[in-house]
């Protein structure tokens, strides 16, 4: 792999699990030569059906270091504003001034309109909207290179079709698409592109076999999405080859038919 990101550094949020999209993004960025600072928050994953094994972030860190790039990790609850405020300076101290910010961390619980609560909506908002927006703000204020800055948000195709029983997730992730377009306009003069990637249904360990069989016929390319599918696109958007792409929501979902 050509090291098209050599000399640049990246922040990736939400890389707790080795088979997650965040970990795949870290690997692809490191493969292209970027130094990587990733965050994780295992208390959330431990509450989810997929769970998380002890030591997964440490294993990911070793994998990145074995690729010969400077790497660092930090456990951060992105619902805590203080953890957001200190993230960009911490990354800069550990791996150098960040050129790339990938807002991958997310909060999701299955709730319909019948049982959603104000508390759950606030939890979704804090991680899915407030955290990426504030991190983009802090990143943009600190970025001083004049060109080559990248913010890449991970969204979920909320405007492609309905997602029943995930109303809090849908409402807040939909906001990511909207802020991507406006941030692109505001940060363009600083030499920063802002885009969002929708990976579609992706097998990161949350799908059982029944669901896989139900979804499989809907993929026109004949297989379930994998974390690396999204990671390859994110890595491309981080390079100079994507310097003229901004304000876009890219749907990388294998021709998924709703």
Long-range contacts (C-beta under 8 A, 24 or more apart in sequence): 1-31, 1-32, 2-32, 3-32, 3-33, 4-32, 4-33, 4-239, 4-240, 4-241, 5-29, 5-32, 5-33, 5-34, 5-100, 5-235, 5-238, 5-239, 6-32, 6-33, 6-34, 7-33, 8-33, 8-34, 8-35, 8-99, 8-100, 8-148, 8-238, 9-34, 9-35, 9-36, 9-37, 9-70, 9-91, 9-95, 9-96, 9-97, 9-98, 9-99, 9-100, 10-34, 10-35, 10-36, 10-37, 10-98, 10-99, 10-100, 10-101, 10-102, 10-238, 11-37, 11-38, 11-39, 11-87, 11-88, 11-91, 11-98, 11-100, 11-101, 11-102, 11-135, 11-139, 12-36, 12-37, 12-38, 12-39, 12-102, 12-104, 13-38, 13-39, 13-76, 13-78, 13-102, 13-103, 13-104, 13-105, 13-131, 13-132, 13-135, 14-39, 14-40, 14-41, 14-78, 14-104, 14-105, 14-106, 15-39, 15-40, 15-57, 15-60, 15-73, 15-104, 16-40, 16-41, 16-42, 16-44, 16-45, 16-52, 16-56, 16-57, 17-45, 17-50, 17-52, 17-56, 17-204, 17-205, 18-53, 18-56, 18-59, 18-60, 19-204, 19-205, 19-227, 20-204, 20-205, 20-227, 21-104, 21-154, 21-199, 21-202, 21-204, 21-227, 21-230, 21-231, 22-102, 22-104, 22-105, 23-60, 23-227, 24-226, 24-227, 24-228, 24-230, 24-231, 25-102, 25-104, 25-230, 25-231, 25-234, 25-235, 26-60, 26-64, 27-63, 27-64, 27-67, 27-228, 27-231, 28-228, 28-231, 28-232, 28-234, 28-235, 29-100, 29-102, 29-234, 29-235, 29-238, 30-64, 30-67, 30-69, 30-71, 31-67, 31-235, 32-235, 32-238, 32-239, 33-69, 34-69, 34-99, 34-100, 34-238, 35-69, 35-70, 35-71, 35-95, 35-96, 36-64, 36-69, 36-70, 36-71, 36-72, 36-95, 37-71, 37-72, 37-73, 37-74, 37-90, 37-91, 37-94, 37-95, 37-98, 38-71, 38-72, 38-73, 38-74, 39-73, 39-74, 39-75, 39-76, 39-78, 39-87, 39-105, 40-73, 40-74, 40-75, 40-76, 41-75, 41-76, 41-77, 41-78, 41-105, 42-75, 43-77, 44-107, 48-206, 49-206, 50-204, 50-205, 50-206, 70-94, 70-95, 70-96, 71-95, 78-105, 78-126, 78-127, 78-131, 79-107, 79-123, 79-126, 79-127, 79-131, 81-130, 81-134, 84-131, 84-134, 84-135, 84-138, 85-134, 85-138, 87-135, 87-138, 88-135, 88-138, 88-139, 88-142, 89-142, 92-142, 97-142, 97-143, 97-144, 97-145, 98-139, 98-142, 98-143, 99-143, 99-145, 99-148, 99-149, 99-150, 100-149, 100-150, 100-151, 100-152, 100-238, 101-135, 101-136, 101-139, 101-150, 101-151, 101-152, 102-152, 102-153, 102-154, 102-234, 102-238, 103-131, 103-132, 103-135, 103-136, 103-151, 103-152, 103-153, 103-154, 103-176, 104-154, 105-131, 106-154, 106-169, 106-173, 107-169, 107-172, 108-166, 108-168, 108-169, 109-168, 109-169, 110-165, 110-166, 111-165, 111-166, 111-167, 111-168, 112-164, 112-165, 112-167, 113-167, 116-167, 116-168, 120-168, 121-168, 121-171, 121-172, 123-168, 124-168, 124-169, 124-171, 124-172, 125-172, 128-169, 128-172, 128-173, 128-175, 128-176, 129-172, 129-175, 129-176, 129-179, 132-176, 132-179, 133-179, 133-183, 136-179, 136-183, 136-187, 136-194, 139-192, 140-183, 140-186, 140-187, 140-190, 140-192, 143-190, 143-191, 143-192, 145-191, 146-190, 146-191, 147-191, 147-243, 148-191, 148-240, 148-243, 149-187, 149-190, 149-191, 149-192, 149-193, 150-192, 150-193, 150-237, 150-238, 150-242, 151-183, 151-187, 151-192, 151-193, 151-194, 151-195, 152-194, 152-195, 152-196, 152-197, 152-234, 152-237, 152-238, 153-179, 153-180, 153-194, 153-195, 153-196, 153-197, 154-196, 154-197, 154-198, 154-199, 154-230, 154-234, 155-180, 155-196, 155-197, 155-198, 155-249, 156-198, 156-199, 157-198, 157-200, 157-251, 157-253, 159-249, 160-198, 160-251, 160-258, 161-258, 177-249, 180-247, 180-248, 180-249, 181-247, 181-249, 184-246, 184-247, 184-248, 185-247, 188-246, 193-237, 193-242, 193-243, 193-245, 193-246, 194-246, 194-247, 195-237, 195-242, 195-245, 195-246, 195-247, 195-248, 195-249, 195-250, 196-248, 196-249, 196-250, 197-230, 197-233, 197-234, 197-237, 197-250, 197-252, 198-249, 198-250, 198-251, 198-252, 198-253, 199-225, 199-227, 199-229, 199-230, 199-252, 199-253, 200-225, 200-251, 200-252, 200-253, 200-254, 200-256, 201-225, 201-253, 201-256, 202-226, 202-227, 202-229, 202-230, 203-227, 218-256, 218-257, 218-258, 219-253, 219-254, 219-255, 219-256, 219-257, 220-254, 220-255, 220-256, 220-257, 221-254, 221-255, 223-254, 225-253, 225-254, 225-256, 229-254
